[in-house]
Amino acid sequence: LVEENDKNECKVACFIKGPATALENLKCRIVNNASSLVVEDSEELVSNVISIECSDYKKTITFPINIGIPFTSCFRGNYREIVVKVTDVNFQSKYLTPISLERYQGNHKEAFVEVKIYQLGVFSVLSCLKKETFTVPKVGLTQKLNVDSRISFCYPPETFSSPAPMEIKIQPVETSLVSILKARHDMYHAVVSTSALVYVQHPSAQPFNSSVTITLPCPPNPDQKRQGDETEHARAITATVKRVATTYHTRSVSASVRKNGENVQDTLKLLGHRNQEEEWKVFDDVIIQNGRNGLVSFELNEHLESFVVIRLSFLLENTYLLLFAQALEEALGSTMANVILYRKRENPYKIIVLLSASKELPCELQNLHEEGYFGPPEPTQQFPLREGEQIHFSFRGNIFASENGKDFGKAYRLIFHSQRKHRMELQIKEVDEFGNHSSPHYKGTVVFYKITRDMITKKWEQPLPYDEYQHQSPLCKLALTLPKHEKLTNRPRSTKPTSSDSSEALWDNLLSWLAEELAEDNTSLLTLCLPVRRSVLQLVKLKCPDNLTHQIYELLCYWKKTLPRSADKQQLLSRYLRKSGRSDLSEELHFKWQNKVFT
C-alpha cells in the first residue's frame, strides 16, 4: 500500500499478503503525528506509524494476513530486539514477534519486518529491550542469560512451591554515562561503576522459600588495577635491588611497596525497588561478594522488580545513592538533543527546522550544508528528551511561517525519536513590511516548548494547539532575521527624479571595479573603514555568503545610499580607502573620477 504526500511523492507504507477479497477492503494511512502514543519507556520507534482499517465495515476480513513494514534501525548489541506493536482504538497494545527480517520486498531494497496479524489497528516497528523468559521448576534452576552469559540467576530446590515463570530484561549502562553524571554533580564522585539495570517480572508473585543467588558484572575500579600493576612493577624492582644492595635496603623498599599497594576495598551497594509504585531503596543488609573479572554476586530473599549494583571508592550517604539511582534511570531513558534552524543559502525565505541527538549534531550539520542550508542562527543548547516527547514551536515578532506558503501564523510540532529524523521545511515572511524601520532586516523569534508524553491527549487525531503555552516556560528561543527587499515605488511622471547626467550608472561601474580590486587581495569587510553598523556587515554576509566581491559591492552600495545627495562621495571614499591602507586604490579612484574612466 502506497501513501502519497502533499508534494505528490509516493512512498511505500507497507506490503500486505492475504486473500484478494480481504485486500480490496483495506485502507492504509501513515499517522506519524500520533507516534508519541505508541512508544513507552525503553522503546524506540524505527518505522512509520501505520493505521490499517477496513474501508467497508459491512465486509468481513479473513484472518490471518501477513504485513511487511519497512524500518531502519541501528541494532545495539545483544540487548535489543525488533518487534511489531499493534495498538487498537482504545490504546490497548500487543507485541508481535517477526516472522522474518528481510532486506528485499519485491523490487524494493529496504529492511522489512514481516508479521502475521489477526486484527487491524495501528502498527509500529519498535526496538525494545530483549525479554528473556524461563520457568523455575520446583527442583530449582541455574539460568545464564542469553543476552549476557555473565549474568546468572541460581534458584535452589524448593525456592517456589510450584513452577514460576520469570521475565527478565537487561538495560546496559555505559561507563561514559556514569562519567557524565559524575562530571555534572561532584557528590557522585565516589561512584566508580555500576552494573546493568535489571528488570524482573515475577507474574505468579510466589514468595521466596530460599534465597536466590544473582551474579552479574560490575566493572572494577581502574585506579586499583593500576595500583596493583604498579605494585607488581615495584616488586620486580625490589627483586632486582636484592641482587645489588644490602639486605637492610631491600627490606626498606619492600616495606614501602606493601604500604603503597594496600588498597582500600571498594564498597558495593544494592539499590532497587519492589514495585513501580515504590521509590528506590538501598538494601544495606544485602552482602555483595566481589568476585574475579569484575563479577559480583549476592543473595536475595524477596522479589525486586528492578535493581542495580553500584561500586563506590568510598562510603557515600544513602541519600546521595538514591539521587544517583534516580539520575541514572532518568539518563538511561532520555537522550540529549538540539534544535537546528537553518535557512537556504540561495533563498533566505526558506528554512528547515529539525531535532537532532547531540551526538549526531556534527553529522547533521554537515548534511544540511551539503543540501545548501546554513546558519545563523546556531543550534540551541542541548537538552534531554525522552522517546516520543514533542517540541512545539511558534514564531513571534515580525516574522511568521507557513508549510504551504498560504497558512501563516500557526504553531508547529516536532516529535523526538532517537532512531528517526523529524524535520520540517517552512517558508517565512515578514508580518509587517514597514516594521523594524530602523533596521536593515526584519526581526523575529522562534519560541520552543517541550511537551512530555503525560501532557499529550490520548487521541489518534492530534490537533496542534495554538497559543496555549503561556502557562509554561519556553524550553529555548532562537532569534531570526530576514533581509528586507527593496521596494519599487511608482511615482507620477512629473515627480520622478531625473538626473542631468548618468552619474548613478557611472558610480555603479566604479563600485563594481573597486569591489573586484579589493576582493582580489581578500580584503576583509571589517578592514574597510566605512561607517556602517555591524548588523549591516552580517546582513551582507548572509545575502552573499560565498562571494567576497558581491559582499564588498553590496557594502559599498549600502554606504553610498546613506549619504546625502550633496556629499562628495569620491572624496569620502578616497579617504576611507587611505584609512584602510589602500592609498593606491585611492589615487586610482581619483584618477578615474577626474577622467570619467569607469570600465
Residue pairs with C-beta under 8 A, 6 or more apart in sequence:
1 12
1 13
1 14
1 15
1 16
1 26
1 28
1 52
2 10
2 11
2 12
2 13
3 10
3 11
3 12
3 13
3 28
3 29
3 30
4 10
5 11
6 404
12 70
12 108
12 110
13 28
13 29
13 30
13 48
13 50
14 28
14 50
14 52
14 67
14 68
14 69
14 70
14 123
15 67
15 68
15 105
15 106
15 112
16 23
16 26
16 28
16 52
16 65
16 66
16 67
16 68
17 65
17 66
17 67
17 68
18 62
18 64
18 65
18 66
19 62
19 65
21 62
22 61
22 62
22 65
23 65
25 54
25 55
25 56
25 59
25 61
26 52
26 53
26 54
26 55
26 61
26 120
27 52
27 53
27 54
27 55
28 50
28 51
28 52
29 50
29 51
30 48
30 49
30 50
30 51
31 49
31 50
31 51
31 122
31 460
32 48
32 49
32 415
33 413
33 415
33 462
34 49
34 122
34 460
34 461
34 462
35 45
35 49
35 124
35 388
35 415
35 417
36 388
36 389
36 390
36 415
36 453
36 456
36 462
37 87
37 91
37 388
37 456
37 458
37 460
38 45
38 49
38 85
38 87
38 93
38 122
38 124
38 126
38 388
39 45
39 124
39 126
39 387
39 388
39 417
41 333
41 386
41 387
42 128
42 129
42 169
42 171
42 333
43 85
43 126
43 127
43 128
43 387
44 73
44 126
44 127
44 128
44 387
44 417
44 418
44 419
45 124
45 125
45 126
45 387
45 388
45 417
45 419
45 420
46 71
46 72
46 73
46 82
46 125
46 126
46 127
46 419
46 420
47 69
47 70
47 71
47 72
47 113
47 124
47 125
48 69
48 70
48 124
49 122
49 123
49 124
50 69
50 122
50 123
50 124
51 121
51 122
51 123
51 460
52 67
52 120
52 121
52 122
52 123
53 120
54 61
54 120
61 120
63 117
63 118
63 119
64 116
64 117
64 118
65 116
65 117
66 99
66 114
66 115
66 116
66 117
67 114
67 115
67 117
67 123
68 102
68 105
68 112
68 113
68 114
69 84
69 112
69 113
69 123
69 125
70 105
70 108
70 110
70 111
70 112
71 82
71 111
71 112
71 113
71 125
72 111
72 419
72 420
73 82
73 111
73 125
73 127
73 419
74 419
75 82
75 127
76 127
77 172
78 130
78 146
78 147
78 148
79 129
79 130
79 147
79 148
79 170
79 171
79 172
80 127
80 128
80 129
80 130
81 127
81 128
81 129
81 130
81 131
82 98
82 101
82 113
82 125
82 126
82 127
82 128
83 95
83 96
83 97
83 98
83 125
83 126
83 128
84 95
84 96
84 98
84 113
84 115
84 123
84 124
84 125
84 126
85 93
85 94
85 95
85 96
85 123
85 124
85 125
85 126
86 93
86 94
86 96
86 117
86 119
86 121
86 122
86 123
87 93
87 121
87 122
87 123
87 124
88 119
88 121
88 122
89 121
89 460
91 458
95 128
96 115
96 116
96 117
97 115
98 113
98 114
98 115
99 114
99 115
99 116
100 113
100 114
101 111
101 112
101 113
101 114
102 111
102 112
102 114
103 109
103 110
103 111
103 112
104 110
104 112
105 112
113 125
117 123
122 460
127 419
129 169
129 170
129 171
129 199
130 146
130 147
130 169
130 170
131 167
131 168
131 169
132 145
132 146
132 147
132 167
132 168
132 169
133 165
133 166
133 167
133 168
134 141
134 143
134 165
134 166
135 163
135 164
135 165
135 166
136 143
136 155
136 159
136 160
136 163
136 164
136 165
136 166
137 163
138 157
138 158
138 160
138 161
138 162
138 163
139 157
140 154
140 155
140 156
140 157
140 158
140 159
141 153
141 154
141 155
142 152
142 153
142 154
142 155
143 152
143 153
143 154
143 155
144 151
144 152
145 151
145 152
145 153
145 168
145 170
147 170
148 170
148 196
148 216
148 217
150 215
150 216
150 217
150 295
151 170
151 196
151 198
151 214
151 215
151 216
151 217
152 214
152 215
152 216
153 166
153 168
153 212
153 213
153 214
154 212
154 213
154 214
154 215
155 212
156 210
156 211
156 212
158 209
158 210
159 208
159 209
159 210
159 212
160 204
160 206
160 208
160 209
161 206
161 209
162 204
162 206
164 202
164 204
164 206
165 203
165 204
166 200
166 201
166 202
167 200
167 201
167 203
168 198
168 199
168 200
168 201
169 198
169 199
170 196
170 197
170 198
170 199
171 196
171 197
171 198
171 199
171 332
172 196
173 194
173 195
173 196
173 197
173 308
173 328
173 332
175 193
175 219
177 328
177 331
177 332
178 191
178 193
178 194
178 328
180 331
181 188
181 191
181 324
181 327
181 328
181 331
182 188
182 189
182 191
185 327
187 316
187 320
187 323
188 320
188 324
188 327
190 312
190 313
190 314
190 315
190 316
191 310
191 311
191 312
191 313
191 316
191 324
192 219
192 220
192 221
192 266
192 311
192 312
192 313
193 218
193 219
193 220
193 221
193 310
193 311
194 218
194 308
194 309
194 310
194 311
194 328
195 216
195 217
195 218
195 296
195 308
195 309
195 310
196 216
196 217
196 308
197 306
197 307
197 308
197 328
197 329
197 332
198 214
198 216
198 306
198 307
198 308
199 305
199 306
200 303
200 304
200 305
200 306
200 307
201 305
202 303
205 303
207 302
208 300
208 301
208 302
208 303
210 301
211 299
211 300
211 301
212 299
212 300
212 301
213 297
213 298
213 299
214 297
214 298
214 299
214 300
215 291
215 295
215 296
215 297
216 295
216 296
216 297
216 309
217 293
217 294
217 295
217 296
218 268
218 294
218 295
218 296
218 309
218 310
218 311
219 294
219 311
220 266
220 294
220 311
221 266
221 311
221 313
223 313
224 263
224 266
227 260
227 261
227 263
228 261
228 263
230 260
230 261
231 257
231 260
231 261
234 253
234 256
234 257
234 260
234 261
235 254
235 257
237 253
238 250
238 253
238 254
238 257
241 249
241 250
241 253
242 250
264 313
264 314
265 290
266 290
266 311
266 312
266 313
267 311
267 312
267 313
267 314
267 315
267 316
268 288
268 290
268 296
268 309
268 310
268 311
268 312
269 282
269 283
269 284
269 288
269 309
269 310
269 312
269 321
270 282
270 283
270 286
270 288
270 298
270 307
270 308
270 309
271 280
271 281
271 282
271 283
271 307
271 308
271 309
271 310
271 321
271 322
271 325
272 280
272 281
272 283
272 304
272 305
272 306
272 307
272 308
273 279
273 280
273 281
273 304
273 305
273 306
273 307
274 281
274 302
274 303
274 304
274 305
275 305
276 305
279 322
280 322
280 325
280 326
280 329
281 322
282 318
282 321
282 322
284 318
286 298
286 299
286 300
287 298
287 299
288 296
288 297
288 298
288 309
289 296
289 297
289 298
290 296
291 297
296 309
296 311
298 309
308 325
308 328
310 321
310 324
310 325
330 384
331 384
333 386
333 387
334 384
334 385
334 386
335 357
335 358
335 384
335 385
335 386
335 387
335 416
335 418
336 357
336 358
336 359
336 382
336 383
336 384
336 385
337 355
337 356
337 357
337 358
337 382
337 383
337 384
337 385
337 416
338 355
338 356
338 358
338 361
338 379
338 380
338 381
338 382
338 383
339 353
339 354
339 355
339 356
339 379
339 380
339 391
339 393
339 414
339 448
339 476
339 478
340 352
340 353
340 354
340 355
340 356
340 361
340 364
340 365
340 368
340 379
340 380
341 351
341 352
341 353
341 375
341 377
341 379
341 446
341 478
341 480
342 351
342 352
342 368
342 373
342 374
342 375
343 349
343 350
343 351
343 352
343 373
343 374
343 375
344 350
344 351
344 352
344 372
344 373
345 372
345 373
345 374
345 545
345 546
346 372
348 482
348 483
348 542
348 543
349 427
349 428
349 429
349 482
350 425
350 426
350 427
350 428
351 401
351 425
351 426
351 427
351 428
351 480
352 368
352 373
352 423
352 424
352 425
352 426
353 393
353 412
353 414
353 423
353 424
353 426
353 446
354 364
354 414
354 421
354 422
354 423
354 424
355 385
355 391
355 414
355 416
355 421
355 422
355 423
356 364
356 379
356 421
357 418
358 382
361 379
365 379
368 374
374 545
376 481
376 538
376 542
377 478
377 479
377 480
380 448
380 476
380 478
381 476
383 450
383 475
383 476
385 391
385 416
385 450
386 416
386 452
386 453
387 416
387 417
387 418
388 415
388 416
388 417
388 453
389 415
389 416
389 450
389 451
389 452
389 453
390 413
390 414
390 415
390 416
390 450
390 451
390 456
391 413
391 414
391 415
391 416
391 448
391 449
391 450
391 451
391 475
392 411
392 412
392 413
392 448
392 449
392 451
392 464
392 465
392 469
393 411
393 412
393 413
393 414
393 446
393 447
393 448
393 449
394 410
394 411
394 412
394 446
394 447
394 466
394 467
394 469
395 401
395 409
395 428
395 444
395 445
395 446
395 447
395 480
396 444
396 445
396 446
396 447
397 431
397 443
397 444
397 445
397 480
398 430
398 431
398 432
398 435
398 436
398 442
398 443
398 444
399 428
399 429
399 430
399 431
399 442
399 443
399 444
399 480
399 482
400 408
400 409
400 428
400 429
400 431
400 444
401 408
401 410
401 412
401 426
401 427
401 428
402 408
402 410
402 426
402 427
402 428
402 429
403 410
403 412
403 424
403 425
403 426
403 427
405 427
408 429
410 464
410 466
411 464
411 465
411 466
411 467
412 424
412 426
412 464
413 464
414 422
414 423
414 424
415 422
416 422
428 444
428 480
428 482
429 482
430 442
430 482
430 484
431 444
433 487
435 442
436 442
436 443
436 484
439 535
440 483
440 484
440 535
440 536
440 539
440 558
441 481
441 482
441 483
441 484
441 535
441 539
442 481
442 482
442 483
442 484
443 479
443 480
443 481
443 482
444 479
444 480
444 481
444 482
445 477
445 478
445 479
445 480
446 477
446 478
446 480
447 469
447 474
447 477
448 474
448 475
448 476
448 477
448 478
449 469
449 472
449 474
449 475
450 475
456 462
481 539
481 542
483 539
483 542
483 543
506 596
506 598
507 560
507 569
509 598
509 599
510 589
510 592
510 593
510 598
511 553
511 556
511 557
511 560
512 553
513 592
513 598
514 552
514 556
514 573
514 585
514 589
515 549
515 550
515 552
515 553
515 556
516 549
517 585
518 528
518 552
518 582
518 585
519 548
519 549
519 552
522 548
523 548
523 552
523 580
523 582
525 537
525 540
525 541
525 551
525 552
525 555
526 537
527 580
527 581
528 552
528 555
528 576
528 580
529 576
529 579
529 580
530 555
530 556
530 559
530 576
531 559
532 555
532 558
532 559
532 562
536 555
536 558
537 555
540 551
540 554
540 555
540 558
541 551
543 550
543 551
543 554
544 550
544 551
544 554
556 573
560 569
563 569
563 572
570 589
570 590
570 593
573 589
574 586
574 589
574 590
575 586
577 583
577 585
577 586
577 589
578 586
591 597
592 598
